[in-house]
Amino acid sequence: MPALALQLPAPPRLPAADVFALISALDPIGIAIGALSGALLAARMRQTFVTMGFFAVVTGVGGGSVRDLLIGAPVFWVRDAWTAPICLGVALMVWFTPERWWQGATQGGGTLEWADAAVLGAYAMLGTAKALAFGVAPVPAALMGVITGCVGGVIRDVIAGRPSIIMRPELYVTPAALASAICALGHGLGLANALVWPVSALAGFGLRGAAIHWRLALPAYGGREETE
């Protein structure tokens, strides 16, 4: 008697050309901002240039690298001639500029934090869209979006020996999840990319921006009191 097998329909693919064109347009800006946050962390820790360059590269490409490995895509920055030089160039810029130039940008609510919020929303959307273009199902594709937006910072923080973003109550992973979910849901509903992509990226940016402005955070688990 033949074994029964559950056959699920394959998820529809996004047009890969559209996804890759958008990624190519936005990648240099997003990678540079991620690399800048990594380099500035090394500067605050008074590390060597080797550490600064490493933090810049890891933060700039870490999330996209993990995503590409998981979805079976060529790791994006290995085949691109400009990604690594951009990260190292940002590290050089930080190394040779006075620390006071960056103090206002890195303080709570500073320019860098808002730029990072925009990159978070855009990269969560792009990571989801790329996974969908490679035939990944919507829910795993949305997780790939979260990985794209957040994992570079997580790797950097772990190496730096400080609590990572996933261990802090501030809303950071949640905005990435919102952008990713909207992108995957819109794709599943068959909505136009021209509508879904901007809405999902703006939703992630909006929630992260609200968290920056109003210091929004998720409630921590309080546990239950043991009763005799």
VOBA-1610 file (N, C-alpha, C; in pm, whole numbers, padded with zeros to 5 digits, always signed):
BEGIN
Met+00086-00120+00000Met+00000+00000+00000Met+00089+00125+00000Pro+00071+00214-00096Pro+00160+00331-00103Pro+00142+00422+00017Ala+00252+00478+00064Ala+00246+00570+00178Ala+00181+00701+00136Leu+00104+00757+00227Leu+00038+00884+00202Leu+00137+00997+00229Ala+00137+01094+00145Ala+00226+01210+00163Ala+00144+01336+00146Leu+00167+01429+00234Leu+00098+01557+00227Leu+00170+01647+00128Gln+00103+01682+00021Gln+00161+01766-00082Gln+00107+01909-00069Leu+00191+02001-00030Leu+00151+02140-00019Leu+00194+02215-00146Pro+00113+02310-00190Pro+00154+02387-00308Pro+00279+02468-00280Ala+00365+02475-00379Ala+00488+02554-00364Ala+00452+02701-00356Pro+00519+02776-00266Pro+00489+02919-00257Pro+00526+02991-00385Pro+00444+03086-00430Pro+00480+03161-00551Pro+00605+03244-00529Arg+00683+03259-00633Arg+00808+03334-00624Arg+00786+03480-00662Leu+00855+03567-00592Leu+00859+03706-00635Leu+00949+03718-00757Pro+00924+03814-00844Pro+01015+03836-00956Pro+01155+03871-00905Ala+01249+03783-00929Ala+01382+03802-00873Ala+01448+03929-00925Ala+01423+03962-01051Ala+01487+04081-01107Ala+01446+04207-01032Asp+01319+04216-00993Asp+01273+04333-00918Asp+01343+04342-00783Val+01353+04229-00715Val+01415+04226-00582Val+01562+04266-00591Phe+01633+04207-00685Phe+01776+04233-00695Phe+01805+04376-00736Ala+01720+04433-00822Ala+01740+04572-00861Ala+01724+04666-00741Leu+01625+04638-00656Leu+01603+04721-00538Leu+01717+04705-00438Ile+01762+04581-00419Ile+01874+04557-00327Ile+01999+04629-00374Ser+02027+04622-00504Ser+02145+04688-00557Ser+02142+04839-00534Ala+02023+04896-00542Ala+02010+05041-00525Ala+02029+05083-00380Leu+01982+05001-00285Leu+01982+05041-00145Leu+02101+04986-00066Asp+02165+04881-00117Asp+02270+04815-00041Asp+02383+04908+00006Pro+02440+04990-00081Pro+02555+05071-00034Pro+02521+05159+00086Ile+02402+05220+00085Ile+02364+05307+00196Ile+02345+05226+00324Gly+02269+05118+00314Gly+02242+05038+00433Gly+02368+04976+00491Ile+02454+04925+00404Ile+02579+04863+00451Ile+02667+04967+00517Ala+02673+05087+00460Ala+02757+05192+00518Ala+02707+05232+00656Ile+02576+05242+00675Ile+02521+05280+00805Ile+02547+05170+00907Gly+02527+05044+00868Gly+02558+04934+00959Gly+02704+04931+00996Ala+02791+04949+00896Ala+02935+04950+00923Ala+02972+05066+01015Leu+02907+05180+00998Leu+02937+05296+01084Leu+02903+05266+01229Ser+02789+05202+01253Ser+02753+05170+01391Ser+02852+05073+01453Gly+02901+04976+01374Gly+03002+04884+01425Gly+03133+04952+01454Ala+03177+05039+01363Ala+03303+05109+01383Ala+03297+05202+01503Leu+03184+05269+01522Leu+03172+05361+01636Leu+03170+05286+01769Leu+03114+05166+01770Leu+03120+05087+01893Leu+03265+05054+01927Ala+03342+05014+01827Ala+03484+04985+01851Ala+03558+05111+01898Ala+03521+05228+01844Ala+03584+05352+01887Ala+03553+05382+02033Arg+03427+05363+02074Arg+03391+05387+02214Arg+03462+05291+02307Met+03492+05172+02258Met+03561+05072+02340Met+03713+05088+02335Arg+03761+05190+02259Arg+03904+05218+02248Arg+03981+05096+02194Gln+03927+05038+02085Gln+03989+04921+02025Gln+04085+04961+01913Thr+04160+04864+01862Thr+04253+04887+01752Thr+04176+04898+01621Phe+04247+04940+01515Phe+04182+04950+01385Phe+04139+04814+01333Val+04213+04709+01366Val+04174+04574+01322Val+04035+04541+01377Thr+04015+04567+01506Thr+03885+04542+01567Thr+03778+04632+01505Met+03812+04757+01482Met+03716+04850+01423Met+03673+04804+01284Gly+03770+04763+01201Gly+03737+04714+01068Gly+03653+04587+01074Phe+03685+04498+01167Phe+03609+04373+01181Phe+03466+04402+01223Phe+03449+04491+01320Phe+03314+04527+01364Phe+03235+04591+01250Ala+03301+04674+01172Ala+03233+04739+01060Ala+03184+04636+00959Val+03270+04541+00925Val+03231+04439+00826Val+03121+04349+00881Val+03138+04301+01003Val+03040+04210+01062Val+02902+04275+01073Thr+02900+04400+01118Thr+02771+04468+01133Thr+02709+04498+00998Gly+02792+04534+00901Gly+02739+04569+00770Gly+02684+04451+00692Val+02748+04334+00702Val+02709+04223+00615Val+02661+04099+00691Gly+02665+04102+00824Gly+02636+03981+00901Gly+02498+03924+00878Gly+02395+04009+00886Gly+02258+03960+00871Gly+02232+03906+00732Gly+02276+03978+00629Gly+02256+03930+00492Gly+02333+03803+00463Ser+02450+03787+00524Ser+02530+03665+00503Ser+02458+03543+00560Val+02407+03555+00682Val+02335+03443+00744Val+02210+03410+00662Arg+02137+03512+00619Arg+02019+03490+00536Arg+02053+03414+00410Asp+02156+03457+00338Asp+02191+03392+00212Asp+02232+03248+00233Leu+02306+03221+00340Leu+02344+03082+00369Leu+02222+02996+00397Leu+02124+03051+00466Leu+02005+02973+00503Leu+01913+02947+00384Ile+01904+03041+00290Ile+01814+03022+00176Ile+01884+02961+00056Gly+02013+02931+00067Gly+02086+02867-00041Gly+02124+02961-00153Ala+02140+03089-00122Ala+02180+03188-00222Ala+02330+03215-00210Pro+02394+03257-00317Pro+02534+03300-00305Pro+02544+03416-00206Val+02640+03411-00116Val+02656+03516-00016Val+02686+03647-00088Phe+02599+03745-00069Phe+02594+03862-00156Phe+02725+03940-00164Trp+02793+03958-00051Trp+02908+04049-00052Trp+03035+03982-00102Val+03037+03848-00105Val+03155+03777-00154Val+03174+03800-00304Arg+03061+03817-00375Arg+03067+03834-00520Arg+03058+03981-00562Asp+03055+04069-00467Asp+03044+04211-00498Asp+03178+04279-00467Ala+03227+04356-00562Ala+03360+04415-00546Ala+03362+04533-00450Trp+03246+04589-00415Trp+03243+04714-00341Trp+03200+04702-00195Thr+03135+04593-00157Thr+03078+04586-00023Thr+03186+04591+00085Ala+03284+04503+00078Ala+03391+04502+00179Ala+03468+04634+00180Pro+03505+04691+00065Pro+03572+04821+00068Pro+03487+04931+00132Ile+03356+04928+00112Ile+03271+05027+00177Ile+03282+05016+00328Cys+03274+04894+00380Cys+03281+04874+00526Cys+03417+04919+00580Leu+03524+04880+00512Leu+03657+04918+00559Leu+03682+05067+00542Gly+03624+05126+00437Gly+03636+05270+00419Gly+03567+05347+00530Val+03451+05298+00573Val+03382+05362+00685Val+03466+05352+00811Ala+03527+05234+00834Ala+03614+05219+00951Ala+03731+05316+00946Leu+03791+05334+00828Leu+03901+05429+00813Leu+03855+05572+00843Met+03736+05605+00796Met+03683+05740+00821Met+03668+05764+00970Val+03612+05667+01041Val+03595+05683+01186Val+03731+05691+01255Trp+03825+05611+01211Trp+03957+05606+01274Trp+04029+05740+01266Phe+04012+05809+01153Phe+04088+05932+01131Phe+04007+06060+01158Thr+03890+06049+01215Thr+03813+06168+01249Thr+03800+06181+01400Pro+03788+06303+01451Pro+03777+06322+01596Pro+03648+06260+01651Glu+03659+06208+01770Glu+03544+06143+01833Glu+03428+06240+01852Arg+03459+06368+01876Arg+03352+06465+01901Arg+03259+06482+01781Trp+03307+06448+01661Trp+03223+06460+01543Trp+03103+06367+01550Trp+03118+06257+01622Trp+03014+06154+01623Trp+02931+06153+01749Gln+02966+06235+01846Gln+02896+06227+01975Gln+02747+06257+01963Gly+02710+06363+01892Gly+02570+06395+01877Gly+02493+06291+01798Ala+02559+06232+01697Ala+02492+06135+01612Ala+02465+06004+01685Thr+02548+05969+01782Thr+02535+05839+01847Thr+02458+05845+01977Gln+02426+05962+02027Gln+02347+05970+02150Gln+02204+05928+02123Gly+02130+05898+02230Gly+01992+05854+02215Gly+01912+05953+02132Gly+01846+05903+02027Gly+01769+05990+01940Gly+01853+06067+01841Gly+01982+06032+01828Gly+02071+06103+01736Gly+02049+06060+01592Thr+02121+06125+01502Thr+02104+06101+01359Thr+02130+05956+01322Leu+02235+05897+01378Leu+02269+05759+01343Leu+02159+05663+01385Glu+02098+05688+01500Glu+01991+05599+01546Glu+01871+05604+01452Trp+01838+05723+01403Trp+01727+05735+01309Trp+01762+05674+01173Ala+01886+05693+01129Ala+01928+05631+01004Ala+01924+05479+01015Asp+01967+05428+01130Asp+01962+05284+01153Asp+01818+05234+01153Ala+01725+05314+01204Ala+01583+05274+01202Ala+01531+05260+01060Ala+01571+05353+00973Ala+01530+05345+00833Ala+01589+05221+00766Val+01717+05193+00793Val+01782+05076+00736Val+01717+04948+00788Leu+01681+04946+00915Leu+01618+04827+00974Leu+01490+04793+00900Gly+01402+04892+00880Gly+01278+04865+00810Gly+01300+04820+00667Ala+01392+04888+00597Ala+01418+04855+00457Ala+01481+04717+00443Tyr+01577+04684+00530Tyr+01647+04557+00517Tyr+01560+04439+00560Ala+01473+04459+00657Ala+01380+04353+00694Ala+01288+04320+00576Met+01240+04425+00508Met+01157+04405+00389Met+01237+04338+00278Leu+01358+04387+00252Leu+01439+04332+00143Leu+01479+04187+00169Gly+01513+04156+00295Gly+01548+04018+00327Gly+01432+03924+00305Thr+01312+03967+00342Thr+01193+03886+00318Thr+01168+03869+00169Ala+01178+03980+00095Ala+01154+03974-00049Ala+01255+03883-00119Lys+01381+03888-00078Lys+01480+03802-00141Lys+01452+03655-00111Ala+01414+03626+00013Ala+01381+03487+00047Ala+01261+03439-00035Leu+01160+03524-00050Leu+01044+03487-00132Leu+01084+03465-00277Ala+01177+03545-00326Ala+01224+03530-00464Ala+01296+03397-00484Phe+01352+03342-00377Phe+01418+03212-00385Phe+01325+03097-00350Gly+01195+03124-00344Gly+01097+03019-00324Gly+01076+02977-00180Val+01121+03057-00084Val+01100+03025+00058Val+00954+03055+00095Ala+00895+02972+00177Ala+00757+02991+00221Ala+00745+03120+00302Pro+00625+03180+00308Pro+00609+03313+00369Pro+00660+03327+00513Val+00626+03231+00600Val+00669+03247+00741Val+00820+03238+00755Pro+00887+03135+00699Pro+01034+03137+00705Pro+01094+03258+00634Ala+01030+03304+00526Ala+01081+03422+00456Ala+01077+03544+00547Ala+00969+03558+00625Ala+00961+03670+00719Ala+01071+03661+00824Leu+01102+03540+00869Leu+01212+03524+00965Leu+01346+03561+00900Met+01359+03533+00771Met+01481+03574+00701Met+01493+03727+00699Gly+01379+03796+00691Gly+01382+03941+00698Gly+01431+03991+00832Val+01384+03929+00940Val+01430+03967+01074Val+01579+03941+01088Ile+01624+03827+01037Ile+01766+03795+01043Ile+01848+03899+00967Thr+01801+03938+00849Thr+01873+04036+00769Thr+01889+04167+00843Gly+01782+04211+00910Gly+01785+04339+00977Gly+01860+04341+01109Cys+01867+04227+01178Cys+01913+04229+01317Cys+02040+04151+01347Val+02069+04047+01271Val+02173+03953+01314Val+02313+04014+01309Gly+02338+04107+01216Gly+02469+04171+01214Gly+02500+04240+01345Gly+02402+04314+01399Gly+02419+04379+01527Gly+02433+04281+01642Val+02361+04169+01633Val+02370+04066+01738Val+02511+04008+01742Ile+02565+03973+01624Ile+02700+03917+01619Ile+02801+04016+01675Arg+02789+04142+01634Arg+02879+04246+01684Arg+02875+04257+01836Asp+02754+04259+01892Asp+02741+04276+02036Asp+02794+04155+02113Val+02771+04036+02060Val+02823+03916+02125Val+02975+03919+02129Ile+03036+03955+02016Ile+03183+03962+02012Ile+03234+04071+02106Ala+03159+04181+02115Ala+03200+04291+02202Ala+03176+04261+02350Gly+03107+04153+02380Gly+03082+04116+02519Gly+02981+04203+02589Arg+02882+04252+02514Arg+02778+04333+02576Arg+02643+04274+02541Pro+02537+04304+02619Pro+02405+04247+02589Pro+02360+04284+02448Ser+02318+04185+02371Ser+02278+04211+02233Ser+02139+04272+02229Ile+02099+04316+02110Ile+01970+04380+02095Ile+01854+04289+02129Ile+01871+04158+02113Ile+01761+04068+02145Ile+01749+04045+02296Met+01847+04092+02373Met+01842+04079+02518Met+01799+04208+02586Arg+01762+04309+02506Arg+01719+04436+02563Arg+01571+04456+02534Pro+01497+04521+02626Pro+01352+04533+02607Pro+01310+04634+02501Glu+01401+04721+02457Glu+01364+04823+02359Glu+01313+04758+02229Leu+01223+04827+02162Leu+01166+04773+02039Leu+01269+04786+01926Tyr+01327+04675+01889Tyr+01421+04672+01777Tyr+01390+04553+01686Val+01388+04435+01743Val+01353+04317+01664Val+01206+04323+01621Thr+01121+04376+01709Thr+00977+04383+01678Thr+00949+04467+01553Pro+01007+04586+01534Pro+00985+04658+01408Pro+01031+04580+01286Ala+01144+04508+01297Ala+01189+04425+01185Ala+01087+04316+01155Ala+01031+04257+01262Ala+00930+04152+01243Ala+00805+04209+01178Leu+00767+04331+01216Leu+00649+04392+01156Leu+00670+04416+01006Ala+00784+04473+00969Ala+00812+04496+00827Ala+00814+04364+00750Ser+00876+04263+00807Ser+00886+04134+00739Ser+00748+04070+00723Ala+00666+04077+00828Ala+00534+04015+00822Ala+00446+04082+00718Ile+00451+04215+00711Ile+00369+04286+00612Ile+00414+04250+00471Cys+00546+04240+00449Cys+00597+04204+00318Cys+00550+04063+00278Ala+00563+03967+00369Ala+00523+03830+00340Ala+00372+03819+00321Leu+00295+03890+00404Leu+00149+03885+00394Leu+00102+03947+00263Gly+00159+04061+00228Gly+00121+04125+00102Gly+00150+04037-00017His+00264+03968-00013His+00298+03875-00121His+00197+03761-00126Gly+00163+03707-00009Gly+00067+03597-00006Gly-00071+03636-00058Leu-00107+03763-00038Leu-00237+03812-00085Leu-00233+03854-00232Gly-00116+03849-00291Gly-00104+03884-00431Gly-00106+04033-00459Leu-00073+04115-00360Leu-00073+04260-00379Leu+00052+04303-00457Ala+00043+04418-00516Ala+00154+04469-00598Ala+00275+04503-00512Asn+00393+04468-00561Asn+00516+04501-00489Asn+00531+04651-00467Ala+00488+04729-00564Ala+00499+04875-00554Ala+00422+04929-00435Leu+00322+04856-00388Leu+00247+04895-00269Leu+00303+04829-00144Val+00328+04699-00152Val+00368+04622-00034Val+00504+04664+00018Trp+00601+04680-00069Trp+00738+04708-00024Trp+00750+04840+00050Pro+00698+04951-00004Pro+00709+05076+00073Pro+00632+05073+00204Val+00513+05011+00203Val+00434+05006+00325Val+00504+04925+00433Ser+00562+04812+00396Ser+00628+04728+00496Ser+00752+04798+00552Ala+00834+04858+00464Ala+00953+04927+00512Ala+00917+05046+00600Leu+00815+05123+00561Leu+00774+05238+00640Leu+00714+05196+00774Ala+00645+05082+00776Ala+00588+05033+00902Ala+00698+04998+01000Gly+00802+04929+00952Gly+00914+04896+01039Gly+00985+05021+01089Phe+01007+05116+00998Phe+01071+05241+01037Phe+00984+05320+01135Gly+00854+05323+01110Gly+00764+05398+01197Gly+00762+05343+01339Leu+00756+05210+01352Leu+00753+05151+01487Leu+00887+05171+01557Arg+00996+05155+01485Arg+01127+05179+01547Arg+01142+05326+01584Gly+01094+05415+01497Gly+01101+05558+01527Gly+01019+05594+01650Ala+00900+05533+01662Ala+00819+05557+01781Ala+00890+05509+01907Ala+00961+05396+01895Ala+01035+05344+02010Ala+01150+05438+02048Ile+01214+05497+01948Ile+01322+05593+01977Ile+01266+05717+02044His+01157+05769+01989His+01103+05896+02037His+01042+05883+02176Trp+00963+05777+02196Trp+00891+05761+02323Trp+00952+05657+02416Arg+01067+05603+02377Arg+01135+05501+02459Arg+01043+05382+02487Leu+00981+05332+02382Leu+00891+05218+02397Leu+00972+05090+02415Ala+00920+05002+02497Ala+00987+04875+02523Ala+00884+04768+02551Leu+00922+04645+02527Leu+00835+04533+02558Leu+00840+04504+02708Pro+00727+04460+02765Pro+00731+04424+02907Pro+00815+04299+02930Ala+00889+04298+03038Ala+00971+04182+03072Ala+00887+04082+03150Tyr+00928+03955+03140Tyr+00859+03850+03214Tyr+00880+03871+03363Gly+00769+03872+03439Gly+00780+03898+03582Gly+00779+03773+03666Gly+00746+03660+03605Gly+00740+03536+03682Gly+00617+03530+03770Arg+00600+03417+03832Arg+00489+03398+03923Arg+00543+03369+04062Glu+00475+03423+04161Glu+00518+03398+04297Glu+00477+03259+04339Glu+00569+03189+04399Glu+00538+03055+04449Glu+00449+03065+04571Thr+00346+02989+04574Thr+00256+02986+04690Thr+00264+02850+04757Glu+00261+02851+04888Glu+00265+02725+04963Glu+00131+02656+04953
//
